[in-house]
């Protein structure tokens, strides 16, 4: 009976090793997938940051252009008013 118990114990350990190996493989695969997803997220974040920086630069440029146009319109309006007053 001792030999039979040893064989059962060995079989039990083999089954446990197989289960743990399978679990380790699955866990490792999940961690690799999570790391790959993390890289995708980081790349997307970098792309969005670059787009944001470009849009912010464009916004600043357009804001400056708007201010210049406002000054021109103001100047033209003053010229128009002055010309109009000189007509009468």
ZAKE-5135 format. One line per 10 residues: number of its first residue (from 1); their letters; for each residue x, y, z of C-alpha. Coordinates in Angstrom, 2 decimals, decimal comma. Example, Ala and Ser with C-alpha at 12.3 -4.5 7.8 and 13.67 -1.06 7.14 Angstrom:
# residues 2
1) as) 12,30:-4,50:7,80; 13,67:-1,06:7,14
This chain:
# residues 88
1) xxxxxxxxxx) 0,00:0,00:0,00; 2,86:2,38:0,61; 3,85:2,22:-3,05; 0,26:2,86:-4,08; 0,10:5,92:-1,80; 3,37:7,19:-3,23; 2,01:6,82:-6,78; -1,18:8,69:-5,80; 0,92:11,42:-4,21; 3,12:11,64:-7,32
11) xxxxxxxxxx) 0,03:11,79:-9,55; -1,45:14,46:-7,31; 1,76:16,52:-7,57; 1,92:16,04:-11,35; -1,68:17,27:-11,65; -0,91:20,20:-9,40; 2,22:21,08:-11,40; 0,22:20,95:-14,65; -2,49:23,17:-13,15; 0,04:25,68:-11,82
21) xxxxxxxxxx) 1,97:25,70:-15,12; -1,24:26,37:-17,04; -2,21:29,12:-14,59; 1,27:30,68:-14,85; 1,08:30,61:-18,64; -2,35:32,27:-18,63; -1,26:34,89:-16,12; 1,90:35,63:-18,09; -0,16:35,97:-21,28; -2,57:38,35:-19,52
31) xxxxxxxxxx) 0,33:40,46:-18,25; 1,84:40,63:-21,73; -1,53:41,72:-23,14; -1,86:44,35:-20,42; 1,65:45,64:-21,18; 0,89:45,80:-24,91; -2,35:47,65:-24,19; -0,42:50,03:-21,93; 2,00:50,76:-24,77; -0,89:51,44:-27,14
41) xxxxxxxxxx) -2,40:53,83:-24,58; 0,94:55,61:-24,13; 1,38:55,95:-27,90; -2,15:57,33:-28,20; -1,48:59,75:-25,36; 1,67:60,95:-27,12; -0,23:61,42:-30,37; -3,00:63,34:-28,59; -0,41:65,51:-26,82; 1,22:66,35:-30,14
51) xxxxxxxxxx) -2,16:67,18:-31,67; -3,01:69,32:-28,65; 0,29:71,21:-28,93; -0,29:71,80:-32,65; -3,85:73,01:-32,05; -2,71:75,25:-29,22; -0,04:76,80:-31,46; -2,63:77,30:-34,22; -5,03:78,85:-31,70; -2,38:81,29:-30,50
61) xxxxxxxxxx) -1,55:82,21:-34,10; -5,21:82,76:-34,99; -5,77:84,75:-31,81; -2,88:87,03:-32,72; -4,19:87,36:-36,28; -7,64:88,26:-34,93; -6,16:90,98:-32,74; -4,31:92,40:-35,75; -7,51:92,34:-37,81; -9,39:94,09:-35,02
71) xxxxxxxxxx) -6,76:96,84:-35,03; -7,06:97,18:-38,81; -10,86:97,33:-38,66; -10,64:99,93:-35,89; -8,18:101,99:-37,94; -10,37:101,73:-41,08; -13,45:102,68:-39,08; -11,68:105,78:-37,76; -10,56:106,64:-41,28; -14,12:106,20:-42,52
81) xxxxxxxx) -15,55:108,40:-39,76; -12,92:111,06:-40,41; -13,62:110,95:-44,15; -17,34:111,08:-43,55; -16,99:114,12:-41,28; -14,90:115,89:-43,89; -17,63:115,38:-46,48; -20,12:117,43:-44,49
